[in-house]
Amino acid sequence: MNNTYELLMSLPIFNGASHDRLLQIVETTKLDFLKFQEGEQIISTGNQCTDLKLIISGDVRVSITTNDGQISVSQCLSAPNIIA
């Protein structure tokens, strides 16, 4: 991607947004670009959901297990994507 605008426009959450609308969002929203190591846990059980995690490159494995441990579901999300 040549610039941040193109990078953000590749994410599903911004599909259909105009350049002006995206500029307005970027000007009024705090954005942090973080890089994680392979295998590093980025979200833990019990954490309050206060932000969106936008996957701009790479893959993320999402695993959810019921409280009793009886059911476990795992899925791989590839960029561009979002974890909410």
Kinemage of the C-alpha trace (Angstrom):
@kinemage 1
@onewidth
@group {chain A} dominant
@subgroup {mainchain}
@vectorlist {calphas} color= white
{ca met a 1} P 0.000 0.000 0.000
{ca asn a 2} L 1.332 3.417 -0.864
{ca asn a 3} L -0.092 5.357 2.053
{ca thr a 4} L -2.103 5.224 5.249
{ca tyr a 5} L -5.333 6.135 3.424
{ca glu a 6} L -5.048 3.102 1.125
{ca leu a 7} L -4.129 0.912 4.079
{ca leu a 8} L -7.190 1.982 6.074
{ca met a 9} L -9.476 1.759 3.022
{ca ser a 10} L -8.476 -1.909 2.635
{ca leu a 11} L -10.098 -2.705 6.004
{ca pro a 12} L -13.719 -3.942 5.884
{ca ile a 13} L -14.865 -1.433 8.514
{ca phe a 14} L -14.126 1.462 6.135
{ca asn a 15} L -15.662 -0.030 2.961
{ca gly a 16} L -17.688 2.649 1.224
{ca ala a 17} L -16.277 5.552 3.256
{ca ser a 18} L -15.252 8.584 1.236
{ca his a 19} L -11.789 10.114 1.485
{ca asp a 20} L -13.280 13.093 3.369
{ca arg a 21} L -15.167 10.880 5.840
{ca leu a 22} L -12.080 8.769 6.499
{ca leu a 23} L -10.023 11.930 7.007
{ca gln a 24} L -12.628 13.133 9.537
{ca ile a 25} L -12.452 9.801 11.404
{ca val a 26} L -8.640 9.847 11.481
{ca glu a 27} L -8.571 13.457 12.729
{ca thr a 28} L -10.946 12.741 15.624
{ca thr a 29} L -9.962 9.195 16.614
{ca lys a 30} L -6.848 8.016 18.408
{ca leu a 31} L -5.142 5.355 16.284
{ca asp a 32} L -2.272 3.209 17.569
{ca phe a 33} L -0.326 1.048 15.136
{ca leu a 34} L 1.120 -1.878 17.098
{ca lys a 35} L 3.215 -4.812 15.971
{ca phe a 36} L 3.051 -8.153 17.768
{ca gln a 37} L 5.452 -11.079 17.753
{ca glu a 38} L 4.320 -14.456 16.446
{ca gly a 39} L 2.495 -16.343 19.198
{ca glu a 40} L 2.062 -13.255 21.382
{ca gln a 41} L -1.347 -13.005 23.073
{ca ile a 42} L -3.067 -9.714 22.252
{ca ile a 43} L -6.461 -10.194 23.949
{ca ser a 44} L -7.191 -12.145 27.138
{ca thr a 45} L -10.316 -13.539 28.752
{ca gly a 46} L -11.887 -11.027 31.101
{ca asn a 47} L -10.416 -7.938 29.399
{ca gln a 48} L -12.988 -5.231 28.835
{ca cys a 49} L -13.531 -4.475 25.140
{ca thr a 50} L -12.749 -0.763 24.776
{ca asp a 51} L -11.238 -0.638 21.299
{ca leu a 52} L -11.066 -2.279 17.906
{ca lys a 53} L -8.085 -4.271 16.735
{ca leu a 54} L -7.550 -3.779 13.015
{ca ile a 55} L -5.391 -6.433 11.382
{ca ile a 56} L -3.424 -4.623 8.677
{ca ser a 57} L -0.924 -7.371 7.893
{ca gly a 58} L -0.356 -10.980 8.847
{ca asp a 59} L -2.670 -13.488 10.497
{ca val a 60} L -4.286 -13.762 13.932
{ca arg a 61} L -5.595 -16.945 15.539
{ca val a 62} L -8.744 -16.373 17.598
{ca ser a 63} L -9.605 -19.068 20.152
{ca ile a 64} L -12.715 -19.105 22.316
{ca thr a 65} L -13.447 -21.697 25.004
{ca thr a 66} L -16.601 -21.946 27.078
{ca asn a 67} L -16.317 -21.359 30.832
{ca asp a 68} L -16.651 -25.066 31.547
{ca gly a 69} L -14.002 -25.925 28.942
{ca gln a 70} L -16.371 -28.264 27.106
{ca ile a 71} L -16.383 -26.384 23.787
{ca ser a 72} L -13.453 -24.699 22.079
{ca val a 73} L -13.536 -22.878 18.744
{ca ser a 74} L -10.491 -21.574 16.898
{ca gln a 75} L -10.289 -19.573 13.703
{ca cys a 76} L -7.569 -17.779 11.749
{ca leu a 77} L -8.206 -14.211 10.592
{ca ser a 78} L -6.036 -12.769 7.832
{ca ala a 79} L -5.455 -9.119 7.007
{ca pro a 80} L -7.254 -6.971 6.230
{ca asn a 81} L -9.717 -7.740 9.005
{ca ile a 82} L -11.010 -6.593 12.367
{ca ile a 83} L -11.323 -7.985 15.897
{ca ala a 84} L -14.009 -6.303 17.971
